Amino acid sequence: MTEPIGNPHYINQMNKIKIVTLIRNTESISRADIARESGLSAPTVSRIVDGLIDKGIVQEIGKGNSHGGRRPKLLKFSAADNGIIGIDLGTTNIYGVLTDFDANIIAEIRRPTRVEEGFPKVMERTSEVIEALMSSPENSTRMIHGIGMAVAGLINRRRNIVEFSPDFHWHNVDVVGALAGKHDIPVIFDNVTRVMAIGEKWYGIGKTCSDFICVNVGYGIGAGIVVDGQPMYGPFGMAGEFGHITLAKDSTIQCECGNYGCLEALASGHAIAKAAQVELNSGGKSLLRDLCNGQVGLITAEMVAAAAKQGDLVAWEIFDRAMEYLGVGIASLVNLFTPEVVIIGGGVSQAGEILFDRVRRTVLARSMNKISEGLLIKPATFGAKAAVMGAVSLILKDVLSLKTAVR
């Protein structure tokens, strides 16, 4: 429930956010300068700053120049002494990182997910990754403020569960509950694509724009939509299921969600690989047979992109058709939300220009000229690490909102 703006607790919280943001965005600043720039009283600034120092989020680093009277004590955001654990819970790997508050990676671990073993086993392996990061030598002096996780699926924010994940074949699973008792620090998770968008807002392209869309093209497809600087959730937290818009109503290709003709069934990494497998099993001649060593069932979207880049006609047609579908879908998002930038990440985006060139041409052809004029379509800032850096941002966002930082 949103607190009324006149509520004293709300006002206090906003004051804290204003102060910690000022400190974070400057190399060093005095209490007097904070009071002057924020418009808050000196006693309010001192009380909040003392709380931030007690929590280790801010530190005093010496004295500044005097403008008459005593030299002021300077404050600095304590990025290096504080840590965050980010987890990208993928269908192939559990990728975990330990970072400082400036998102510098201090340690990283990658373990196989083994989805087929079920939710409890996946959570056990996730817990092992977290424990290994927390006990790593690089973490001997840092205060860990939380664990952020990126998870594919429909996240019900009211119930704080993964209500459905077609990628993992999970229904109504409690990620936080499964990790509770094993780690005594906060765990925050969200849909992987929205997490990527939050990461772009805090550390990437989104720092300089307030309206953008992050499209994640991997095993599945999703969209993280940011409007006026805020991620779109919807009433239950399930907004952004871009991959499940119907683009081919008469298609015989069934999506993991059960519908037919979804964008995800036509343009995801899984769809690209499956289309190539069908083509080769029908006798198609392609470099892909060599790339998969004759084991057609092992063909991946990465192989299809690699063969397409080498001029293989079968691979090129499969990949190009998928990217045209993706471009048509993105054009609809552009017409609906008029973003400044569309950011594309996920495993399939690593194909590079053969993806971006086709998508750009299709979006320009299919969207309204006045709306798409000046539109930028760019790769995710952190490439293959976009999801895990977004997971780190979930915790930093929480800390800087002071939900878990200062009483």
N, C-alpha and C positions, 0 to 999 in steps of 0.2 A: 504494500500500500504506500502511495506517495505521501510524504509528510506535507502539511500545509506550510506555505512559505513563511508565515509569521511565527511558526513554532520555534521556541528558543533553541531546541536541540538542532533543528534544521539550520538555523542561522549560525550556530556555533560550528557545525560541520562545514558549511560553506566558507566560513572564515579560515578554518584549518586548511581546506583545499586551496584557497587563494594564497595562503602563506607558503605552503609546501611547494606549490607550483612556481611561485616567484623565486624561491631558493633554488629549485631544480634548474630553472632556466637562466640562472646567472652563475658566473664563475665563483663569485663571492659577494656577500651583501651583509650589511649591518642591520640590527634591529630597527634603528632609526629610519634607514632607507626603506625597509619593509613597511613601516608605519606610514611613511610619506607616499609610497607607491600604491599601497593597498587602501589607504583611507581609513585604516583601523586605528584605534587608540593604542598608545604605547603599552599600557598594562595588558591589553588583550594580546598584542603581539608577543610580549615577553612570556605570558602564561603558555601560549601555544608552542612557541619556540622551545621553551624548557621541556615540554612534553615530548617534542620531536627529538631533542637531544637525549632524553632518558631512554627513548626507544631505539636510539642509534641510527635514526634516519637522517639526522642533521648533526654536524660537528662544528665546533669552534676551531678556527685554523690560525688565529693570530689577531693582530690589531691593525686597523686601517689608519688613514691619515686623519688628523684632527682638524676640525673646522671651527675650533674654539672649544676649550674644555678638554675632557679626557678623550683619548683615542678610542674609537668604538671597536668592540669585538666583532670580527668577521665570521660569517657563517657559510657553510658549504654543504651541499647535498652529499650524503655519505654513500656514494655508489659502490665503491670497491669493497667496503666492509660488510655489505649486505648481499644476500644471495637469493636466488629463485630457482626452482626446479621446473623445467618445462618438459612435458611428455607429448609426443605425437604418437597416438595409438593407432597404428595403421594395420591393415589386413595382412601385410607381409612382415613388417618389423615394428617393434616397440622402440622408438628412438627417444632417448632422454638426454637433456643437457642441464648443466649447472651454469648459471650466468650471474654476473653482478647486476646492479640496478641500471647500468648503462648497456645491458644486453650483450656484454662481452662474454663469449663462451669460455668457461674455465675448465670444464670437463664434459665429456660426452660418452654415451654408451648406446649400443644398438644390439637388440636381442630379437630372435624370431618370435612372431606372435603365436603361430599355431592355432589359428581360429577354430579349427576342427575339434580341438580338445575341449571347447566350451568356455563359458564366461568365467567360472571360478578359477580355472587354470590360467587364463589370460590375466586375470587380476593378480594371481600369485606372481607371475613373471613381471608384471608391471611393478608390483611392490619390491621385487628383487632389484629392478633397475633403479628405483627411487633410493633404496637402502644403499646400493653401491655408490650412487652419486653423493649421498649424504656423508658416507664414510670415506670418500676419496681424500687423498692427501691434500689436494688443492682446497679443501673445504675446512681446514683445521681451525680457522679463526673467523669464519663468516657466520652471521646470523641468518638462517634460512627462514624466509617469511611466508612461504607457501609453495604448493604444488599446483601448477596449471596444466590442464590436459585438453587436448584436441581429440574429439571422438566423432566418427562418422555416424550420422543417424538423426532421428527426430528427438530433440531434447525437450522434455516437458519441464519448464522452469518452475512451474508451481509445485510439482511433485519432486523436482530435482532428480529425475531419472532419465535414462535413455528409454523412451517409450517403444521405439522400433528402429532397428538398424538392419536394412537389407544386406549391407556389406558383411556384417558379422552374424546375421541371422539371430539377432537378439530381440527379445520382447520384454519390456518392463524390468530392466536391470538397474540396480542401484550401485553405481560406480563408487560414490563416496562411502556408502555403507560397507562395501567390500574392502575398502582400504582403511576404514576407521579402526582404531585400536592398534594398527601396525605403525602408524606415523602420527605424532602429536602436533602436527602443523596443519593449517587449513588446506583443503583440496577444493579447487574450483575447476569445473569442466564445462565445455560448451561444444556446439557443433563445429566441426573442423573448419568449415569455410568461413563461418562468422568469426572464428578465432583468428584465421588468416587476415581477415579484414581489420580486426582490432590491432593485430601486429603492424599492419600497414599504417594505421592511424597513429600509433605510438612511435614507431621507429622508421617508417618507410615513406612511400609516395603520399600517403594520406596525411602526413604532417603539414602539407602545404595546400590541401584542398578539403572542403567540408562535405562534398557530395561525390561519392565514388562507389563503384561496385567491384567486388573481388569475386572472380569466377574460378572455381577449383575444378580442374579436369584431371581426374585420376581414374581409379577403379570405378568411381561414380562421378556425378557432376552436381555441384551446388553453387549457391551464390550468397555472398555476404554483402548486404546492402547498407550503406551508410548515408544517412540523410541529416543535413545540418550538424555533422560531426558525431552523430549518435547511431550506433548499429540498430537495425530494425529487427525486432523480435516477434512481434505479433502478440496476441493475448496469452498464449501458452508458451511462447519461445520457439515456435516451429516455422517461422518465416524463412524464406530463402530456398525452398525445395525446387530450385530451378530445373534440376534434372528430370523432374516428373511432370513438366508441361508436355502435352501431346503435340508432336509435330507431324506425325504421319498417322492419321486416324484409321486408315485401312491396312496398316502394317501388320504383318504376321510375326514380327519380332517381339517377344514378350520381355518386359522389364522385370527386374528383381522385385519390384513393388507389386507385380501381378497384372499391371495394365499393359497395353500394347501400344507401340509407337512413341514411347517417351523419348525425350532427348537423350537421356542416359542410355537407353537401349540402342541408340543410333550413333552416338558420338563419344562415349566414354572409352577409357582404355580397355575395359572389358569387352565393349562392343566392337572396337577395332580389331582386337585379337580374335574374337569369335568370327567376325566376317572373313578374316584372312584364313582361318582354319576351314571354314565352309568352302571357300574358293579353292583351296588346295585339295581338299577331300573330293572336290568335283573334277579334279584333274588339271587345275590351273598350273601353268608353268611360271615359276617365280624364283628369284634369289632366296626367298624365304625358306625353301627346302634346305638350302645349304646352311642358312643361319640357325635353323632349328635342328640341324643334323638329322633331317628326315623324320623327326618326331613332331608331327603337325600339332599335336595337342599341347606342345610347349611354346608355341608361338605367342609372343607378347606384342603389345602396342609399340614398345621400344624397337623391336625387330622390324615391324612394319614401317616405322618412320625411317629407320636406318636403310632399309631396302629402297624406300621411295627416294631418299636422297641420292642413292646410287643409280637412279633412273629406271628402276623396276616398274613396269607399267601396271601390273596387278596391284602392287603395294601402293603405288601412287594414287590409283583410282579409289582404293579403299580409304586411304588417309584423307584424300582431298574431299571425298563425299562426306566423310564424318565432320571435317572442319567446316564444310558448307552448312551442314545442319547446325553446328555450334554457332556459326556466324548469324544464321537466321534467328536462333534463339536469343542471342545477345542483342540483335537489332531490336527485338521486342522489348527487352529490358531498357535499352537506351530510350526508346519512344515513351516508355512508362515513367522512367525516373529521371531522365535528362542529366546523367552524371557528367562530371568534368573528366573523369578518367575511368576506364575499365581495366582492371588489373587481372591478368590471367596467370594462375599458378597451378600446382599439382604436377604429377609425374608426366602426363602427356605434354604439358607445356615445355618440357625439356627438349622437345623436338626442334624448338627454335623457329626460324623464319618460315619454314614450310607450313607451320601452324599459323603464325601471326600474319603472314602475308595473305593467306586465304581468308582468315577471319576478318581482317581489316577490309578487304575488298567486298566481302559479303555484307558486313555491317553498313558500309557506306552506301551500297546498292539497295539495301532493304530498309534502312531507317529514314526518317524524314530529314531532308536536307538542312532545314533551319535548326533542328535539334542536334544533329550529329556534326554540325559545323564546328571545327576546332576540337572535336573529341579526340582524346588520346587513348590508345590501346597499348598497354605496356606489360612486360613480364613482371612477376612478383619480385619485390626487392631482394628477398632472401632465397630465391630459387627453390631448390629442393628442401630448404630449411624453413620455408614460409610458415608451415603449420606449427612447428616447435617454437619458433620465435613469437608466434601469436599466442601460444600457450604461456610463455613467459610474460607477455603483455597482460594477460588476464590477472596475474598476481600483482604486477606493478600498478595496474589500474586500480585494483582493490586497495593496495597500500597507499597510493597517492590520494585516494578518496577517503583514506583514514578509517575504513570500516574495521580494520584489524590492527590499526597502528596506535592511535592515541585515544585514551578514555576521556 
